[in-house]
């Protein structure tokens, strides 16, 4: 799986500014053909690492993502949750 906000490739420990996260990320995925996957995007220390009063905040859940997509295809599936924290 690869995640991009605009042209920025997201990796572990990577900071994303709110202005970059206004739109959903571009996510590419490869899985086993014929199988379905679920993607869950959370913020484990919302609203900030220094004051995690909400603890885990769910931003996005997409289910029924078909496996076998190549890295040039965008994630497709059923969006169950899509929240923006402004």
Secondary structure, DSSP 4 states (H G I P E B T S, - for coil): -EEEETTEEP-TT----GGGGSSPPEEE----TT-EEEEEEEEEEEEETTEEEEEEEEEEEEEEEETT--TTSPP-SEEEEE----
